[in-house]
Amino acid sequence: MNDLQTPERMRLVETMNELGSVFGERADRYDLEASFPYENFSDLREAGFLALCIPEKHGGMGADFVTYALVSEELGRHCGSTALTFNMHTASMLLTGQISDDLEMSSQQRRDHENKRSLMWQGVVEDGHIHAQPFSEGHQAGEGAGISSLAVPVEGGFRVTGKKIFASLSEAADRHNITCLVEGENEIRFLGIPAGSEGLKIEGDWDPLGMRGTISKTLTFENVFVPAENEYLPPGCFDQVASRWPYFYMTLSFSYLGIQRAVMDFTAEYLKGESGGTERRDSFQKQHGWAEMKLAYEKSQSLTYRVLSEVGPNPSQDQLARAWAATLVAMETAPEIASMAIRVCGGRSLLRPLVLERLYRDARCGATMLPWSAEICMDRLGRSGLYD
């Protein structure tokens, strides 16, 4: 056990593993139907995991960023779509909790924020609210770039108009937490649109290559009223996250590290003959391929865990570059070892209901995940250290 894997954290990971055994049995159905994993979220709610990163004094489990990463990795091992959507929910809890505690606010902003996040967390703990976090608009990539959604201050709150694409949990969330701007201001606002609001629409079909259970349709909102208490961060605090707490943007990568583990699990069982057929592990070529997979996986996990050992506010430039590298490697290694697994296990491994076919498709989606997509991470790494 390393320094990250404390007994307290590993107890939560083990609990997630127990839930995950059931999630894995359901995963193929969600993938086939492109349906949301409502049963999984019901189980997560009942086990208290929707409140994983809500402080204990507010009724949650009090988990920090590192604990979330380990739990998310374990969840991704069993159902990628559930892991990604759980990330969207929990990222809002981290953003308004541990991360916001390290952001600069005035005394009055801090008091207001404490009141608003207490109400937000109460909705999760007592009513089981699920929060989505749709940021993408398709205009420009970047942590705070490409935002055209507008909020107009009105009595008691805001009227918001705009669109978010790839809005995961679109049909399941109780709150859609969006980034938007107020005309004449440069600061990003972070507002929670209540599900069912007048003027809020969920549009389009959802029939993607992989991660089909996320139901990431398009969210449009026209003059939708958002209560003032649903401004979950003070104005400008979201802008600070990119420079003061950029680790926030690597949370998706832990799901893909879990998918890597799932591919490794499948391959080991398949080569040992536990999935049917004859034993294949005595083949030198397959042993060599298995070794290549293990090397790729160990490199990816080790780099991610190195970054987790450094997580906190105000990283150095070298630490930030490692976070980009860990995200890139996690997202690129998942499809790499899934491809290796197909070669090592052979064509029969792609037949349903064996899981490798689904894992392969899910793994392919990581490289496009914004705001730290593979292209963006590579671009930033290519310039890092050369222009300081």
Buried (B, 14 or more C-beta within 10 A) or exposed (E): EEEBEEEEBBEBBEBBBEBBEBBBEBBBEBBEEBBBBEBBBEBBBEBBBBBBBBBEEBBBBBBBBBBBBBBBBBBBBBBBBBBBBBBBBBBBBBBBBBBBEEBEBEEEBBEBBEEBBBEBBBBBBEEBBBBBBBBBBEEEBEBBEBBEBBBEEEEEBBBBBBBBBBBBBBBBBBBBBBBBBBEEEEBBBBBBBBBEBEBBBBEBEBEBEBBBBBBBBBBBBEEBBBBBBBBBBBBBBBBBBBEBBBBBBBBBBBBBBBBBBBBBBBBBBBBEEEBEEEEBEEEEEBBEBBEBBBEBBEEBBEBBBBBBEBBBBEBEEEBBBBBBBBBBBBBBBBBBBBBBBBBBBEEEBEEEEBBBBBBBBBBBBBBEBBBBBBEBBBEBBEEBEEEE
